[in-house]
Amino acid sequence: MAGIQSQKTERDGFLPIRTNGFDRGFISVVILILVHLLWMRFLESVLPLWVATVLCLALAGFIIRKG
């Protein structure tokens, strides 16, 4: 089928590399782990950990959609 082109799964977004859905999900999980570790070290006495989780989930949704 010469007229059908394969769909492009990688795309350009605001991330400085070309990524697919799995890459963006992996980057989101790594950021989630890093933020939680830093949060537990520096901010947990002031704000509970669920605040970090909510912020990271919002950030992950943004990265997966727009990244």
Biopython code that builds the backbone (N, CA, C, O; Angstrom):
import numpy as np
from Bio.PDB.StructureBuilder import StructureBuilder

atoms = [
    (1, "MET", "N", (0.832, -1.162, 0.000)),
    (1, "MET", "CA", (0.000, 0.000, 0.000)),
    (1, "MET", "C", (0.888, 1.240, 0.000)),
    (1, "MET", "O", (1.363, 1.687, 1.044)),
    (2, "ALA", "N", (1.091, 1.763, -1.152)),
    (2, "ALA", "CA", (2.020, 2.870, -1.313)),
    (2, "ALA", "C", (1.448, 4.185, -0.789)),
    (2, "ALA", "O", (2.214, 5.074, -0.418)),
    (3, "GLY", "N", (0.128, 4.335, -0.749)),
    (3, "GLY", "CA", (-0.475, 5.597, -0.345)),
    (3, "GLY", "C", (-0.582, 5.779, 1.161)),
    (3, "GLY", "O", (-0.825, 6.894, 1.622)),
    (4, "ILE", "N", (-0.407, 4.713, 1.945)),
    (4, "ILE", "CA", (-0.559, 4.794, 3.392)),
    (4, "ILE", "C", (0.812, 5.018, 4.024)),
    (4, "ILE", "O", (1.752, 4.263, 3.776)),
    (5, "GLN", "N", (0.913, 6.043, 4.827)),
    (5, "GLN", "CA", (2.160, 6.318, 5.528)),
    (5, "GLN", "C", (2.038, 5.831, 6.956)),
    (5, "GLN", "O", (0.957, 5.856, 7.546)),
    (6, "SER", "N", (3.161, 5.387, 7.510)),
    (6, "SER", "CA", (3.134, 4.940, 8.898)),
    (6, "SER", "C", (2.990, 6.154, 9.812)),
    (6, "SER", "O", (3.520, 7.228, 9.531)),
    (7, "GLN", "N", (2.267, 5.961, 10.902)),
    (7, "GLN", "CA", (2.065, 7.065, 11.834)),
    (7, "GLN", "C", (3.331, 7.311, 12.630)),
    (7, "GLN", "O", (4.056, 6.377, 12.973)),
    (8, "LYS", "N", (3.584, 8.553, 12.913)),
    (8, "LYS", "CA", (4.756, 8.959, 13.669)),
    (8, "LYS", "C", (4.416, 8.877, 15.155)),
    (8, "LYS", "O", (3.527, 9.584, 15.628)),
    (9, "THR", "N", (5.122, 8.013, 15.895)),
    (9, "THR", "CA", (4.837, 7.872, 17.320)),
    (9, "THR", "C", (5.681, 8.822, 18.158)),
    (9, "THR", "O", (5.279, 9.179, 19.266)),
    (10, "GLU", "N", (6.834, 9.239, 17.661)),
    (10, "GLU", "CA", (7.644, 10.205, 18.382)),
    (10, "GLU", "C", (7.216, 11.606, 17.980)),
    (10, "GLU", "O", (6.736, 11.825, 16.868)),
    (11, "ARG", "N", (7.392, 12.547, 18.890)),
    (11, "ARG", "CA", (7.012, 13.909, 18.559)),
    (11, "ARG", "C", (7.914, 14.885, 19.294)),
    (11, "ARG", "O", (8.603, 14.541, 20.255)),
    (12, "ASP", "N", (7.881, 16.102, 18.806)),
    (12, "ASP", "CA", (8.628, 17.176, 19.441)),
    (12, "ASP", "C", (7.695, 17.933, 20.375)),
    (12, "ASP", "O", (6.566, 18.259, 20.008)),
    (13, "GLY", "N", (8.164, 18.204, 21.562)),
    (13, "GLY", "CA", (7.409, 18.989, 22.524)),
    (13, "GLY", "C", (8.357, 19.962, 23.202)),
    (13, "GLY", "O", (9.349, 20.382, 22.607)),
    (14, "PHE", "N", (8.056, 20.321, 24.445)),
    (14, "PHE", "CA", (8.926, 21.256, 25.137)),
    (14, "PHE", "C", (10.158, 20.576, 25.732)),
    (14, "PHE", "O", (11.112, 21.252, 26.118)),
    (15, "LEU", "N", (10.143, 19.242, 25.809)),
    (15, "LEU", "CA", (11.326, 18.531, 26.283)),
    (15, "LEU", "C", (12.428, 18.635, 25.231)),
    (15, "LEU", "O", (12.132, 18.659, 24.037)),
    (16, "PRO", "N", (13.694, 18.697, 25.651)),
    (16, "PRO", "CA", (14.774, 18.910, 24.679)),
    (16, "PRO", "C", (15.136, 17.671, 23.864)),
    (16, "PRO", "O", (16.119, 17.692, 23.122)),
    (17, "ILE", "N", (14.366, 16.600, 23.986)),
    (17, "ILE", "CA", (14.629, 15.374, 23.232)),
    (17, "ILE", "C", (13.342, 14.914, 22.564)),
    (17, "ILE", "O", (12.248, 15.306, 22.971)),
    (18, "ARG", "N", (13.479, 14.081, 21.538)),
    (18, "ARG", "CA", (12.297, 13.480, 20.905)),
    (18, "ARG", "C", (11.845, 12.318, 21.778)),
    (18, "ARG", "O", (12.649, 11.466, 22.158)),
    (19, "THR", "N", (10.557, 12.289, 22.092)),
    (19, "THR", "CA", (10.048, 11.281, 23.018)),
    (19, "THR", "C", (8.785, 10.639, 22.482)),
    (19, "THR", "O", (8.088, 11.204, 21.639)),
    (20, "ASN", "N", (8.502, 9.441, 22.989)),
    (20, "ASN", "CA", (7.207, 8.810, 22.742)),
    (20, "ASN", "C", (6.471, 8.752, 24.086)),
    (20, "ASN", "O", (6.968, 9.269, 25.086)),
    (21, "GLY", "N", (5.322, 8.140, 24.111)),
    (21, "GLY", "CA", (4.521, 8.107, 25.334)),
    (21, "GLY", "C", (5.214, 7.427, 26.498)),
    (21, "GLY", "O", (5.111, 7.881, 27.637)),
    (22, "PHE", "N", (5.924, 6.336, 26.217)),
    (22, "PHE", "CA", (6.625, 5.632, 27.289)),
    (22, "PHE", "C", (7.734, 6.505, 27.867)),
    (22, "PHE", "O", (7.909, 6.554, 29.085)),
    (23, "ASP", "N", (8.477, 7.189, 27.015)),
    (23, "ASP", "CA", (9.557, 8.059, 27.486)),
    (23, "ASP", "C", (9.025, 9.156, 28.395)),
    (23, "ASP", "O", (9.598, 9.430, 29.450)),
    (24, "ARG", "N", (7.936, 9.778, 27.988)),
    (24, "ARG", "CA", (7.351, 10.843, 28.798)),
    (24, "ARG", "C", (6.820, 10.304, 30.128)),
    (24, "ARG", "O", (6.935, 10.973, 31.155)),
    (25, "GLY", "N", (6.245, 9.109, 30.117)),
    (25, "GLY", "CA", (5.787, 8.491, 31.357)),
    (25, "GLY", "C", (6.947, 8.159, 32.282)),
    (25, "GLY", "O", (6.854, 8.363, 33.493)),
    (26, "PHE", "N", (8.035, 7.651, 31.722)),
    (26, "PHE", "CA", (9.213, 7.315, 32.517)),
    (26, "PHE", "C", (9.826, 8.573, 33.132)),
    (26, "PHE", "O", (10.201, 8.572, 34.305)),
    (27, "ILE", "N", (9.927, 9.636, 32.350)),
    (27, "ILE", "CA", (10.454, 10.899, 32.866)),
    (27, "ILE", "C", (9.570, 11.404, 34.004)),
    (27, "ILE", "O", (10.078, 11.919, 35.000)),
    (28, "SER", "N", (8.270, 11.263, 33.865)),
    (28, "SER", "CA", (7.342, 11.700, 34.916)),
    (28, "SER", "C", (7.538, 10.912, 36.199)),
    (28, "SER", "O", (7.492, 11.488, 37.286)),
    (29, "VAL", "N", (7.757, 9.605, 36.096)),
    (29, "VAL", "CA", (7.961, 8.774, 37.288)),
    (29, "VAL", "C", (9.276, 9.127, 37.970)),
    (29, "VAL", "O", (9.340, 9.187, 39.198)),
    (30, "VAL", "N", (10.316, 9.358, 37.192)),
    (30, "VAL", "CA", (11.608, 9.738, 37.775)),
    (30, "VAL", "C", (11.480, 11.071, 38.511)),
    (30, "VAL", "O", (12.007, 11.223, 39.614)),
    (31, "ILE", "N", (10.789, 12.030, 37.913)),
    (31, "ILE", "CA", (10.571, 13.326, 38.571)),
    (31, "ILE", "C", (9.751, 13.145, 39.841)),
    (31, "ILE", "O", (10.040, 13.773, 40.860)),
    (32, "LEU", "N", (8.722, 12.285, 39.791)),
    (32, "LEU", "CA", (7.900, 12.022, 40.970)),
    (32, "LEU", "C", (8.752, 11.490, 42.117)),
    (32, "LEU", "O", (8.603, 11.939, 43.253)),
    (33, "ILE", "N", (9.637, 10.546, 41.839)),
    (33, "ILE", "CA", (10.496, 9.973, 42.884)),
    (33, "ILE", "C", (11.440, 11.032, 43.443)),
    (33, "ILE", "O", (11.614, 11.132, 44.658)),
    (34, "LEU", "N", (12.046, 11.817, 42.565)),
    (34, "LEU", "CA", (12.969, 12.852, 43.007)),
    (34, "LEU", "C", (12.271, 13.898, 43.878)),
    (34, "LEU", "O", (12.786, 14.280, 44.929)),
    (35, "VAL", "N", (11.113, 14.354, 43.443)),
    (35, "VAL", "CA", (10.381, 15.367, 44.212)),
    (35, "VAL", "C", (9.980, 14.817, 45.570)),
    (35, "VAL", "O", (10.076, 15.526, 46.572)),
    (36, "HIS", "N", (9.532, 13.564, 45.625)),
    (36, "HIS", "CA", (9.127, 12.992, 46.901)),
    (36, "HIS", "C", (10.310, 12.852, 47.862)),
    (36, "HIS", "O", (10.175, 13.124, 49.055)),
    (37, "LEU", "N", (11.454, 12.434, 47.352)),
    (37, "LEU", "CA", (12.629, 12.318, 48.224)),
    (37, "LEU", "C", (13.053, 13.678, 48.761)),
    (37, "LEU", "O", (13.349, 13.816, 49.948)),
    (38, "LEU", "N", (13.084, 14.690, 47.883)),
    (38, "LEU", "CA", (13.446, 16.028, 48.334)),
    (38, "LEU", "C", (12.393, 16.596, 49.284)),
    (38, "LEU", "O", (12.728, 17.280, 50.252)),
    (39, "TRP", "N", (11.126, 16.312, 49.005)),
    (39, "TRP", "CA", (10.033, 16.788, 49.862)),
    (39, "TRP", "C", (10.163, 16.193, 51.266)),
    (39, "TRP", "O", (10.024, 16.900, 52.265)),
    (40, "MET", "N", (10.432, 14.883, 51.331)),
    (40, "MET", "CA", (10.563, 14.242, 52.643)),
    (40, "MET", "C", (11.767, 14.785, 53.409)),
    (40, "MET", "O", (11.744, 14.842, 54.639)),
    (41, "ARG", "N", (12.797, 15.177, 52.705)),
    (41, "ARG", "CA", (13.993, 15.702, 53.370)),
    (41, "ARG", "C", (13.792, 17.129, 53.878)),
    (41, "ARG", "O", (14.204, 17.456, 54.991)),
    (42, "PHE", "N", (13.154, 17.986, 53.059)),
    (42, "PHE", "CA", (13.128, 19.404, 53.378)),
    (42, "PHE", "C", (11.767, 19.971, 53.778)),
    (42, "PHE", "O", (11.725, 20.937, 54.540)),
    (43, "LEU", "N", (10.676, 19.425, 53.307)),
    (43, "LEU", "CA", (9.380, 20.080, 53.502)),
    (43, "LEU", "C", (8.338, 19.280, 54.278)),
    (43, "LEU", "O", (7.275, 19.814, 54.594)),
    (44, "GLU", "N", (8.608, 18.034, 54.588)),
    (44, "GLU", "CA", (7.560, 17.221, 55.201)),
    (44, "GLU", "C", (7.142, 17.734, 56.576)),
    (44, "GLU", "O", (6.007, 17.502, 56.993)),
    (45, "SER", "N", (8.013, 18.412, 57.277)),
    (45, "SER", "CA", (7.629, 18.956, 58.583)),
    (45, "SER", "C", (6.661, 20.122, 58.434)),
    (45, "SER", "O", (5.941, 20.451, 59.376)),
    (46, "VAL", "N", (6.636, 20.750, 57.258)),
    (46, "VAL", "CA", (5.765, 21.901, 57.026)),
    (46, "VAL", "C", (4.488, 21.501, 56.289)),
    (46, "VAL", "O", (3.389, 21.886, 56.686)),
    (47, "LEU", "N", (4.639, 20.721, 55.208)),
    (47, "LEU", "CA", (3.506, 20.297, 54.385)),
    (47, "LEU", "C", (3.483, 18.777, 54.271)),
    (47, "LEU", "O", (4.540, 18.153, 54.175)),
    (48, "PRO", "N", (2.301, 18.173, 54.281)),
    (48, "PRO", "CA", (2.231, 16.712, 54.182)),
    (48, "PRO", "C", (2.644, 16.207, 52.793)),
    (48, "PRO", "O", (2.643, 16.959, 51.819)),
    (49, "LEU", "N", (2.988, 14.941, 52.726)),
    (49, "LEU", "CA", (3.496, 14.337, 51.501)),
    (49, "LEU", "C", (2.443, 14.258, 50.404)),
    (49, "LEU", "O", (2.794, 14.234, 49.224)),
    (50, "TRP", "N", (1.176, 14.218, 50.758)),
    (50, "TRP", "CA", (0.134, 14.127, 49.719)),
    (50, "TRP", "C", (0.111, 15.383, 48.851)),
    (50, "TRP", "O", (-0.338, 15.328, 47.707)),
    (51, "VAL", "N", (0.583, 16.509, 49.372)),
    (51, "VAL", "CA", (0.660, 17.732, 48.566)),
    (51, "VAL", "C", (1.660, 17.527, 47.426)),
    (51, "VAL", "O", (1.406, 17.930, 46.291)),
    (52, "ALA", "N", (2.787, 16.906, 47.733)),
    (52, "ALA", "CA", (3.784, 16.599, 46.700)),
    (52, "ALA", "C", (3.219, 15.637, 45.670)),
    (52, "ALA", "O", (3.496, 15.766, 44.477)),
    (53, "THR", "N", (2.433, 14.680, 46.121)),
    (53, "THR", "CA", (1.838, 13.714, 45.199)),
    (53, "THR", "C", (0.879, 14.403, 44.231)),
    (53, "THR", "O", (0.904, 14.131, 43.030)),
    (54, "VAL", "N", (0.046, 15.282, 44.744)),
    (54, "VAL", "CA", (-0.899, 16.002, 43.882)),
    (54, "VAL", "C", (-0.153, 16.866, 42.875)),
    (54, "VAL", "O", (-0.498, 16.881, 41.694)),
    (55, "LEU", "N", (0.863, 17.584, 43.332)),
    (55, "LEU", "CA", (1.654, 18.414, 42.423)),
    (55, "LEU", "C", (2.347, 17.579, 41.356)),
    (55, "LEU", "O", (2.378, 17.964, 40.187)),
    (56, "CYS", "N", (2.903, 16.439, 41.752)),
    (56, "CYS", "CA", (3.607, 15.580, 40.795)),
    (56, "CYS", "C", (2.651, 14.950, 39.787)),
    (56, "CYS", "O", (3.008, 14.797, 38.618)),
    (57, "LEU", "N", (1.460, 14.586, 40.211)),
    (57, "LEU", "CA", (0.500, 14.015, 39.275)),
    (57, "LEU", "C", (0.041, 15.052, 38.258)),
    (57, "LEU", "O", (-0.155, 14.734, 37.085)),
    (58, "ALA", "N", (-0.132, 16.297, 38.710)),
    (58, "ALA", "CA", (-0.480, 17.365, 37.769)),
    (58, "ALA", "C", (0.668, 17.603, 36.791)),
    (58, "ALA", "O", (0.436, 17.770, 35.594)),
    (59, "LEU", "N", (1.894, 17.619, 37.287)),
    (59, "LEU", "CA", (3.062, 17.791, 36.430)),
    (59, "LEU", "C", (3.213, 16.621, 35.461)),
    (59, "LEU", "O", (3.558, 16.823, 34.296)),
    (60, "ALA", "N", (2.960, 15.414, 35.926)),
    (60, "ALA", "CA", (3.053, 14.237, 35.057)),
    (60, "ALA", "C", (2.023, 14.315, 33.931)),
    (60, "ALA", "O", (2.339, 14.009, 32.781)),
    (61, "GLY", "N", (0.813, 14.716, 34.251)),
    (61, "GLY", "CA", (-0.206, 14.872, 33.213)),
    (61, "GLY", "C", (0.212, 15.890, 32.167)),
    (61, "GLY", "O", (-0.005, 15.684, 30.973)),
    (62, "PHE", "N", (0.810, 16.989, 32.611)),
    (62, "PHE", "CA", (1.277, 18.011, 31.675)),
    (62, "PHE", "C", (2.426, 17.489, 30.810)),
    (62, "PHE", "O", (2.453, 17.728, 29.603)),
    (63, "ILE", "N", (3.370, 16.780, 31.425)),
    (63, "ILE", "CA", (4.510, 16.246, 30.668)),
    (63, "ILE", "C", (4.043, 15.220, 29.646)),
    (63, "ILE", "O", (4.510, 15.229, 28.508)),
    (64, "ILE", "N", (3.140, 14.347, 30.029)),
    (64, "ILE", "CA", (2.689, 13.307, 29.104)),
    (64, "ILE", "C", (1.900, 13.908, 27.944)),
    (64, "ILE", "O", (2.005, 13.427, 26.815)),
    (65, "ARG", "N", (1.114, 14.945, 28.202)),
    (65, "ARG", "CA", (0.335, 15.564, 27.124)),
    (65, "ARG", "C", (1.156, 16.464, 26.222)),
    (65, "ARG", "O", (1.055, 16.377, 24.998)),
    (66, "LYS", "N", (1.963, 17.323, 26.809)),
    (66, "LYS", "CA", (2.642, 18.365, 26.046)),
    (66, "LYS", "C", (4.124, 18.100, 25.805)),
    (66, "LYS", "O", (4.735, 18.745, 24.954)),
    (67, "GLY", "N", (4.706, 17.163, 26.543)),
    (67, "GLY", "CA", (6.148, 16.914, 26.474)),
    (67, "GLY", "C", (6.554, 16.363, 25.172)),
    (67, "GLY", "O", (7.737, 16.099, 24.955)),
]
sb = StructureBuilder()
sb.init_structure("model")
sb.init_model(0)
sb.init_chain("A")
sb.init_seg("    ")
for serial, (resi, resn, name, xyz) in enumerate(atoms, 1):
    if name == "N":
        sb.init_residue(resn, " ", resi, " ")
    sb.init_atom(name, np.array(xyz, "f"), 0.0, 1.0, " ", f" {name:<3s}", serial, name[0])
structure = sb.get_structure()
